[in-house]
Amino acid sequence: MVKKNIRLVEKELKICPPGIAPSELRFDLVSKDWIVIATGRARRPETFKKEERKSFVSSKKICPFEPENLETQEKPTLIFVKGKKDYSQKDIPRNWTTVVIPNKFPAFAPCKSLNKNTEGIYRRMDAMGFHEVVITRSHTKQMAQFSVEQIKEVIDVYQDRYLDFMDEKFVHYISIFHNQGATAGASISHPHSQIIAMPLTDPDIQSSIRGAERFFHENKKCVHCVMNKWDIKDGRRIVFKNKDFIAVCPFASRVAFEVRIFPRKHYAYFERIKEDQKWALAEAFQEALKRIYKGLNNPDYNFFLHTAPCDGKHYDHYHWHFEILPKTGVWAGFELGTGMEISTIEPEKAAAYLKKQ
């Protein structure tokens, strides 16, 4: 009777239909988060291609980032012309290729002080900082369609503005990010990046830094170096590599077709990148973006920089990198309620598919 009950329990526990694997929970060594890889309802890589959709393009006549309209904006903080910095800074030349201007509606803005105060049990302070827009020339051509030279110029701009902002005594962290497409949060269709210098370090990078620090104290090694070494040896999740960088679909990918670009050597601070490394980074960026563009039929996406803060503390245990997250799904009740994300394709299959593009 006991044996029969055991068999009955075993039978009742077999809830996965034959031939269908259960979903996986994958552990992120850095953030200590568990990520759900829904292999039980996995999709084929090609099904992530977007259906034909209305192009997110506004009229050039009303676009604030078009050359004729930029003249009404604030004075530019940086101008590049075909890979070279324009030091005049007086007017935007007709042949500009990348220009940086203050954001017309800044999330952080310069002010005299943080103006810290309390209201009962609550604290507040002014959002002191800088918020700029990095505008590339073409109204429709996005970074996934750029040449290596064009992407290198954007990286030059990122570094240049970063170095200027980090000297401000109240700036503790500089966020560099790019929203491509309406579902990725872009309110203007003209391709552009944004840079925000702020007096605090955001929770996401704090979590990443704490995870890296915890691993370093326990193992005396950089967690990202360990993961990169394993992934290069294993090979299944590598999308692209050159002598200085790798583009990899992380083992615990938060979204389908997530790609991260890491320096192969250990570096904590993005702003210290050298000239030859910027060319290698531009190549890795181009390969990653164009494969996502082609393989997923021009999806919306976000990418952003994770680097050590510039608050005067030492973060030698950290390893800077860029993260690219295509918009292949939306957060629903489970994701919002638990903070856990569900990816419907294994990173190994995503990387194999992107490598073929």
C-alpha positions in Angstrom: 0.0 0.0 0.0 2.8 2.3 0.9 4.6 1.5 -2.4 1.4 2.2 -4.3 1.0 5.6 -2.7 4.7 6.5 -3.5 4.0 5.5 -7.2 0.9 7.7 -7.1 2.8 10.7 -5.7 5.5 10.2 -8.3 2.9 10.1 -11.1 1.2 13.2 -9.8 4.5 15.1 -9.7 5.1 14.4 -13.4 3.5 17.6 -14.5 5.6 18.3 -17.6 4.3 16.6 -20.7 6.7 14.1 -22.4 9.2 15.8 -24.6 8.8 19.2 -23.0 11.6 20.3 -20.7 10.8 22.3 -17.6 11.8 26.0 -17.4 15.2 26.7 -15.9 16.2 29.0 -13.1 19.6 30.4 -13.8 21.7 32.2 -11.1 23.4 35.5 -11.9 26.8 35.4 -10.1 27.0 39.2 -9.9 23.5 40.4 -8.9 22.6 37.2 -7.1 19.3 37.3 -9.0 17.5 34.2 -10.3 16.5 34.5 -13.9 13.7 32.3 -15.5 14.6 30.7 -18.8 11.2 29.4 -20.0 12.4 26.4 -22.0 9.0 24.8 -21.4 7.5 27.3 -23.8 10.6 28.1 -25.7 10.4 29.8 -29.1 12.5 29.2 -32.2 15.0 32.1 -32.7 13.4 33.2 -36.0 10.0 33.8 -34.3 11.5 36.8 -32.5 11.5 38.7 -35.8 9.1 41.5 -35.5 6.1 41.6 -37.9 5.9 44.5 -40.3 5.1 47.5 -38.3 4.6 51.2 -38.7 8.0 52.9 -38.8 8.7 55.1 -35.8 9.8 58.1 -37.9 8.7 61.7 -37.3 8.8 64.4 -40.0 12.2 65.9 -40.6 10.6 69.3 -40.8 9.5 69.2 -37.2 12.4 67.1 -35.8 14.3 69.2 -33.2 17.5 67.3 -34.1 17.6 68.2 -37.8 20.5 70.6 -38.8 18.1 73.5 -39.5 16.3 73.1 -36.2 19.4 72.6 -34.1 20.3 76.3 -34.5 17.4 77.2 -32.2 18.7 74.9 -29.5 21.2 75.8 -26.8 24.9 76.2 -27.6 26.4 72.7 -28.3 28.9 71.3 -25.7 30.7 69.1 -28.2 30.9 68.9 -32.0 32.5 66.2 -34.2 33.0 66.3 -37.9 33.9 63.0 -39.6 35.8 61.6 -36.7 37.5 64.8 -35.6 36.6 67.1 -32.7 35.6 70.6 -33.7 37.1 73.0 -31.1 35.4 76.2 -32.3 32.2 75.5 -30.3 30.7 78.7 -31.7 28.2 77.5 -34.2 27.3 74.1 -35.5 29.0 73.7 -38.9 27.0 72.4 -41.8 29.2 69.3 -42.1 28.8 68.1 -38.5 28.4 64.3 -38.0 27.8 64.2 -34.2 26.8 67.0 -31.9 26.0 67.2 -28.1 23.5 69.6 -26.7 21.9 70.1 -23.3 18.6 68.3 -22.9 15.7 70.7 -23.3 13.8 68.9 -20.6 16.6 67.6 -18.2 16.0 65.0 -15.5 19.1 66.5 -13.8 20.2 70.1 -14.1 23.0 72.4 -12.7 22.2 74.2 -9.5 24.0 75.9 -6.6 23.7 73.0 -4.2 21.8 69.8 -3.5 19.5 71.6 -1.1 19.0 68.6 1.1 16.1 68.7 3.5 13.7 66.5 5.4 9.9 66.2 5.6 9.0 64.2 8.7 10.5 60.7 8.1 11.3 61.5 4.5 14.4 63.0 2.8 14.7 65.0 -0.4 17.3 66.9 -2.4 17.5 68.7 -5.7 18.3 66.6 -8.8 21.6 68.4 -9.3 23.6 67.3 -12.3 23.8 67.4 -16.1 21.7 65.9 -18.8 22.8 66.0 -22.5 21.8 64.5 -25.8 24.2 63.0 -28.2 22.8 63.4 -31.7 24.1 61.6 -34.8 23.5 63.2 -38.3 21.0 60.9 -40.1 17.3 61.2 -39.3 16.7 57.5 -40.0 20.0 55.7 -39.9 20.5 54.1 -36.5 23.6 52.8 -34.9 22.9 49.2 -36.0 23.5 50.5 -39.6 26.6 52.5 -38.8 30.1 51.8 -40.0 32.9 51.0 -37.5 34.2 54.6 -38.1 30.8 56.1 -37.2 30.4 54.0 -34.0 34.0 54.9 -33.0 33.1 58.6 -33.3 30.1 58.1 -30.9 32.4 56.3 -28.4 34.8 59.2 -28.7 31.9 61.5 -27.8 30.9 59.3 -24.8 34.5 59.4 -23.4 35.0 63.1 -24.0 31.8 64.1 -22.2 32.5 61.6 -19.4 35.9 63.1 -18.7 34.4 66.6 -18.5 31.6 65.6 -16.2 33.7 63.6 -13.8 35.7 66.6 -12.7 32.6 68.2 -11.2 32.8 67.7 -7.5 29.1 66.8 -7.0 29.1 64.2 -9.8 29.3 60.6 -8.5 28.0 58.6 -11.4 27.6 59.2 -15.2 25.0 57.2 -17.0 25.3 56.7 -20.7 22.4 55.1 -22.5 20.6 54.8 -25.8 16.9 54.2 -26.5 16.1 53.0 -30.0 12.5 52.9 -30.9 9.2 53.8 -29.2 8.8 50.7 -27.1 12.4 51.3 -25.8 11.4 54.7 -24.5 12.6 57.0 -27.3 10.3 60.0 -27.6 12.0 61.4 -30.7 12.6 59.0 -33.6 15.9 60.7 -34.7 18.6 58.3 -33.3 20.3 59.8 -30.3 22.0 58.8 -27.0 21.8 60.5 -23.6 24.3 61.2 -20.9 23.3 62.0 -17.3 25.8 63.1 -14.6 24.3 62.8 -11.1 25.2 63.2 -7.5 24.4 59.5 -6.6 24.9 56.0 -7.9 21.8 54.3 -9.2 20.5 51.1 -7.6 21.2 48.9 -10.7 24.9 49.8 -10.8 25.1 49.6 -7.0 23.8 46.0 -7.1 26.3 45.1 -9.9 29.2 46.6 -7.9 28.2 44.9 -4.7 28.0 41.6 -6.4 31.4 42.0 -8.0 32.9 43.1 -4.7 31.4 40.2 -2.8 32.8 37.7 -5.4 36.2 39.3 -5.2 36.4 39.1 -1.4 35.3 35.4 -1.5 37.5 34.3 -4.5 40.2 37.0 -4.9 39.2 37.2 -8.6 37.0 39.5 -10.8 33.7 37.7 -11.3 33.4 39.1 -14.9 36.9 37.9 -15.8 36.0 34.5 -14.5 32.7 34.4 -16.5 34.4 35.8 -19.6 37.2 33.2 -19.4 34.7 30.4 -19.1 32.4 31.7 -21.9 35.4 32.1 -24.3 36.5 28.5 -23.5 32.9 27.2 -23.8 32.1 29.2 -26.9 28.4 28.5 -27.0 27.3 32.0 -25.8 29.9 34.1 -27.7 28.4 36.2 -30.5 31.6 37.9 -31.5 35.1 38.4 -30.3 38.3 40.3 -31.3 41.6 40.7 -29.5 40.2 43.2 -27.0 36.5 42.6 -26.6 33.8 39.9 -26.5 30.1 40.2 -27.2 28.3 37.5 -25.3 24.7 36.4 -24.5 25.0 36.1 -20.7 24.3 32.7 -19.0 21.6 34.3 -16.9 20.2 36.6 -19.7 17.4 38.8 -18.4 15.7 39.1 -21.7 15.8 37.1 -25.0 18.9 38.0 -27.1 20.5 40.1 -24.4 24.1 40.9 -25.4 26.9 42.3 -23.2 30.2 43.7 -24.5 33.2 43.2 -22.2 36.8 44.2 -22.4 38.7 40.9 -22.4 41.3 42.3 -20.0 40.3 43.6 -16.6 39.4 47.3 -16.6 37.2 49.0 -14.1 36.9 52.5 -15.6 35.4 53.1 -19.1 36.8 56.6 -19.3 40.4 55.3 -19.3 39.8 53.4 -22.6 42.7 53.9 -25.1 42.5 54.8 -28.8 43.1 51.2 -30.2 40.6 49.8 -27.7 38.0 52.2 -28.9 38.4 50.9 -32.4 38.0 47.3 -31.1 35.0 48.3 -29.1 33.4 50.0 -32.1 33.9 46.7 -34.1 32.3 44.6 -31.4 29.4 47.1 -31.1 28.8 47.1 -34.8 28.8 43.3 -34.9 26.4 42.9 -32.0 24.0 45.6 -33.2 23.8 44.6 -36.8 23.2 40.9 -35.9 20.4 41.9 -33.6 19.1 44.3 -36.3 19.1 41.6 -39.0 18.2 38.6 -36.9 15.3 40.2 -35.2 14.1 42.4 -38.1 15.1 45.8 -36.6 13.7 45.5 -33.1 13.6 48.3 -30.6 16.4 48.1 -28.0 18.2 49.8 -25.2 21.9 49.8 -24.5 23.7 51.3 -21.6 27.1 51.5 -19.9 28.0 50.0 -16.6 31.3 51.4 -15.3 32.8 52.1 -11.9 31.5 55.4 -10.3 33.6 58.5 -10.3 32.9 59.3 -6.6 36.6 59.1 -5.5 36.3 55.6 -4.1 38.3 52.6 -5.4 36.4 50.0 -7.5 39.3 48.0 -9.0 37.3 44.8 -8.5 34.7 46.0 -11.0 34.7 45.3 -14.8 33.1 47.9 -17.1 30.9 46.8 -19.9 27.9 47.7 -22.2 24.6 45.9 -22.0 22.2 45.6 -25.0 18.7 44.6 -24.4 16.3 44.1 -27.4 12.6 44.6 -26.7 11.4 41.1 -27.3 8.6 41.1 -24.7 6.8 43.2 -22.1 6.8 42.9 -18.4 3.5 41.5 -17.1 2.2 40.6 -13.6 4.8 38.0 -12.7 7.7 40.2 -13.7 6.3 43.3 -12.0 5.3 41.4 -8.9 8.5 39.5 -8.3 11.2 41.5 -10.1 12.2 38.3 -11.9 12.3 38.3 -15.6 11.3 35.5 -18.0 13.3 34.9 -21.1 11.7 32.5 -23.7 14.9 31.3 -25.4 18.1 29.9 -24.0 21.1 32.2 -24.3 23.0 29.4 -26.1 20.4 29.2 -28.9 20.2 33.1 -29.1 24.0 33.3 -29.5 24.0 30.6 -32.1 21.3 32.3 -34.1 23.0 35.7 -33.9 26.3 34.3 -35.0 24.7 33.1 -38.3 23.4 36.6 -39.2 
